[in-house]
Amino acid sequence: MKIGSKIRGPRLGTKLTLLGVALLVLPYFSYLQLVEMERLLVQGQSHAQLLTAEGISTLFNGREDLFRDLPVNPKDYESLRAHPIESPVRLDGTLAEWGEVETRVQRFGGEEGALVDGGFDLVLGERAGDLYVHMRIRDDRAVFRDPRYLSLDNADHVRLSFIRPNGEEGRAAITLQEPGVTTTYWMQPDWRFAETGAPETQIKGYVTASGGPADGGYQLEFRMPLALLGSRRYLGLSFVDVDDPESREIRVITQTLPTAGKEGFNLVVYRSPEVLQLIEGLGYSGARIQVIDAQHRVRADTGSYRAEAAPDTQADWTLRVREWFHDIRLWIEGIAGTAEDPSADPVRSDALAEEAIAAALAGEPITARRLVEEDVEIIVAAHPIVSKDTTVLGAVVVEQDIDHILTFQREALEEVMVVAVSCLLAVFLAMAAFSGRLAWRIRTLRREAARAIDRYGRLRKQSLESERSAGDEIGDLSRSISTMLTRLHQHNTFLEKMPRTLRHEINNPLNVLSTSLESLADRVEEGDEKYLKSARRGVLRIGSIVQNLADAANLEESLVADDFEVVDIGRLLGDYVANLRLSQQGHAILFRGVPHPVYARVADYRIEQMLDKIVDNAIDFHHANSPIKVQLDTERDFLRITVANRGPTLPDTGEASLFESMVSHRGPHSRMHFGLGLYVVRAIAEYHGGTVRALNLVDGTGVAIMVELPLATEAPAPIRADDRDRLAPPA
């Protein structure tokens, strides 16, 4: 497409490419269909999970006894949270088997920074009916128990305070000695002496030194049956720090017991065994089920929202392809705008789950979709649990990922993309090949058609060879152009023969007329001779015109028969100007050449004929008493002949048509002229492989005509002595 011209529109290849790009709408609509299918599948799974939550909630409806074994108002207590431990635990003083529970640390006796002397970090876990406790204790000076003393409060030890199932207060002390198995005793109310001398075997533990010299202290790990705590689960932990091995006085007691205004014990929150047994007996797999009471406490938690991943056996290139498709999917989502829908975009926050639980505890079943991990989306379905009087006791929460839906969508999208890319690639290749072939055929036809006529309108060939046998529209176009060229050639042949025919037909009457005028010359009276002379001049002019037309028509044919030879153009121009000065004595003609020979392969008399036409034109248009300059210059591989005169300048649009046949820029009062002179100049120059152009002088006072001809590649051979003698004129 050309800017600023009347030609508008892209090329054929561009149009076909745009048509191929339009096919991209097909995979786009396929993607929208997949998005709608995903929405329906997610909606179906949400409904199924809500039905599951509703079915589980019916097991707990009216079971107030399962939700009343904790205080009615847990805000009066400070909680020690025990988290479920997945794998078996070996008591060795470390958290190696605790899994992710080891990160659930509660600190006592220290701020966000390091522990103070006597402080400890506490981690609680629950597994198989046992409460597991791990304490990392900071103690700058360890004082172990001395077996010689019956009192247990004169060395470092840990105290346990709890309420037994019968409502009585329980007290136990875990003594700290050299690293190894610990010993536990039931204690009297004053915490000085043991109730009996026998150790308690239900509470087992192991103590080691702390992690490094800078830490100092102990790492204590022990377990106790949850049955010791009863259903209320009141528990308090304390570390008694003794630093002076001589006085053995208690320096400080760091405890988990609540601050002022709270009850006297901590509340250990963990899963209810009865509730857990009920939901585990249902045998659900591939989903996480939680039972939450009205105080937002998790009473039971089983299963996982994510199924165990199968081993990845895909090749590296397959994974790279999947990553590529994932990027394409994100790109398509950005174009389609599906990722911008706030109702469909999962929110990576626990706030959405809390809102769903709050809605269920308010009595409203609800489902939500959220992002819990990187690329892990789950559906949360919550249904309320009600008592006999329709009071909400809690809620059942069912969480399940939608990985299978996303996997289905991803695989379907991959198939659509593979098919779409393959089809588009095939279509593009086919259209590129077709458009390339079509454009090549059209360009070939255009070039041949352009070469059929030269820039001056002369016909070079009568028919086209390209696409003549093609059966499509391009073949029809080629044959139509060939027919047009044939007819044009016939017409041009007629026009070329017409000057010779006219010369023959006109010369006969002119000869008769000339003879008659000669016969009348003796009979004309003296006063009428002027009329006879005028008639003779008219006859001569008609004959000259006819001869010029014939010469122009026969010029190209006569040029073909000319013989070329290497000539010194500088010498040729010098001789020509010298003769011209003799014949044109009324005009000043200047010549400037070059100091060295300038050789060109030419027909010398044709160069003189060309110069005659140029000089005649300069004489006709030059100002009186102004010189006509003839100049010869040489460039790298061509020579330039310039003829300049002072006189009228060329019009702005005259230079392009100046060298065409039958074109003249003379004034209306000039003598008759058919504009054939400069046409002859152009024909001779082009036949010699050169060019001609006319331009106004820089100062705007005249016109210069420049002829450029190629230089000869070799100098003329020297004339031998015998040839010189043979060519010498006779004496």
Summary of the structure (lengths in Angstrom):
residues: 731
radius of gyration: 57.6
end to end distance: 75.1
largest distance: 182.4
contacts: 2054
relative contact order: 0.07
helix: 40%
strand: 24%
